[in-house]
Amino acid sequence: MEKVSEIIKHKTDLDEIENYLLHKPFHYHILIKKSYIKEPKTKGYKKSFGEYNGEKLDWRKTLIDGSCIHIREYNDYYIIHRDRVNPDDNLLKHIALDSLKDLPLVLPFLIPILLLRYNNKLIIKKKLRKSRKSV
């Protein structure tokens, strides 16, 4: 489990936590009991994956500034922090900016991922060219 920076001991709303974390450094971890806030799904959070720290689920939501709130769900509480980038939006940027310690583990997969992304873009461009020619 990551180091907790603060424990919230009262009922609050995820919107308030998001605003609060906007004024804190990235990776400032808040612990809050599950009974103190609504389930993340009700506030637009999507299930996600993250480095395993004993949690049951990971939830993420991209904020308007492009940063991301990451919620780790445990049995009785959540640990919430803000990342610079949502990995669901840009995995490579997230690894580089938010989880550099994971880079050696992910490095063998990066080249195939980059090649697949590049190949997919080529396929899309080819389909667009074909559709323009037929018009």
C-alpha positions in Angstrom: 0.0 0.0 0.0 1.2 3.5 -0.8 2.0 6.1 1.9 -1.1 8.0 2.9 -0.7 11.7 3.2 -4.1 12.5 4.9 -7.1 10.7 6.4 -10.5 12.2 5.9 -12.8 11.5 8.9 -16.1 12.9 7.7 -18.7 12.4 5.0 -17.9 14.3 1.8 -18.4 14.2 -2.0 -16.1 13.0 -4.7 -16.4 16.4 -6.4 -15.0 18.1 -3.2 -12.1 15.6 -3.1 -11.4 16.3 -6.8 -11.2 20.0 -6.1 -9.2 19.5 -3.0 -6.6 17.3 -4.9 -6.3 20.0 -7.6 -4.6 22.1 -5.0 -2.3 19.4 -3.7 0.8 17.9 -5.3 0.4 14.9 -7.7 0.4 11.6 -5.8 -0.9 13.2 -2.6 -2.8 10.2 -1.1 -6.1 10.5 0.8 -7.7 7.7 2.7 -11.4 7.8 3.3 -13.9 5.2 4.6 -16.2 3.8 1.9 -19.2 4.8 4.0 -18.2 8.5 3.8 -18.6 8.9 0.0 -20.7 7.5 -2.8 -19.4 4.7 -5.1 -17.1 6.1 -7.8 -19.2 4.7 -10.6 -22.0 7.1 -9.6 -19.6 10.0 -10.2 -18.4 9.0 -13.7 -15.4 7.0 -12.7 -14.5 4.0 -14.9 -12.9 0.7 -13.8 -9.3 0.7 -14.7 -6.0 -1.1 -14.0 -3.0 0.0 -12.0 0.0 -1.2 -10.2 -1.3 -3.8 -7.7 -1.2 -2.6 -4.1 -3.7 -5.1 -2.6 -6.8 -3.2 -3.8 -10.0 -4.9 -5.1 -10.6 -2.4 -7.9 -9.0 0.7 -9.5 -11.2 3.6 -10.7 -10.1 6.5 -12.8 -11.6 9.7 -14.1 -9.9 12.3 -16.4 -10.3 15.9 -15.1 -10.8 18.9 -17.4 -7.1 19.9 -17.0 -6.0 16.4 -18.4 -4.9 15.1 -15.0 -6.6 12.0 -13.5 -8.1 11.0 -10.2 -7.1 7.5 -9.3 -9.1 5.6 -6.7 -8.0 2.3 -5.2 -10.8 0.4 -3.7 -10.2 -1.8 -0.6 -12.7 -3.7 1.5 -13.6 -0.8 3.8 -11.9 2.3 2.4 -10.6 4.1 -0.7 -7.2 5.6 -1.2 -7.4 8.5 -3.7 -4.7 10.5 -5.5 -4.2 12.6 -8.6 -2.0 11.4 -11.5 -0.7 13.7 -14.2 -2.1 11.5 -17.0 -4.8 8.9 -17.2 -3.3 5.6 -18.5 -6.5 5.0 -20.4 -5.9 8.2 -22.3 -2.1 7.8 -22.9 -0.4 4.8 -21.4 3.1 5.8 -22.4 2.8 9.3 -21.0 1.4 8.0 -17.8 4.3 5.6 -17.4 6.8 8.3 -18.1 5.2 10.9 -15.8 3.4 9.0 -13.1 5.0 5.5 -12.7 8.6 5.7 -13.9 9.4 2.9 -11.4 7.3 0.6 -13.6 9.2 1.4 -16.7 11.6 -1.6 -16.6 8.6 -4.0 -16.2 6.7 -2.4 -19.1 9.7 -1.7 -21.5 9.5 -5.1 -23.2 5.9 -4.4 -24.1 6.4 -0.8 -25.3 7.8 -1.6 -28.7 5.1 -4.0 -29.8 2.4 -1.6 -28.5 4.0 1.3 -30.4 4.2 -0.9 -33.6 0.6 -2.0 -33.2 -0.6 1.6 -32.8 1.4 2.7 -35.8 0.1 -0.1 -37.9 -3.5 0.7 -36.8 -3.0 4.3 -37.9 -1.7 3.2 -41.3 -4.8 0.9 -41.8 -7.1 3.8 -40.9 -5.4 6.1 -43.3 -5.5 3.5 -46.1 -9.3 3.0 -45.5 -9.8 6.8 -45.7 -7.9 7.0 -48.9 -9.9 4.2 -50.5 -13.2 5.8 -49.3 -12.2 9.1 -50.9 -11.3 7.5 -54.2 -14.7 5.8 -54.4 -16.6 9.1 -53.9 
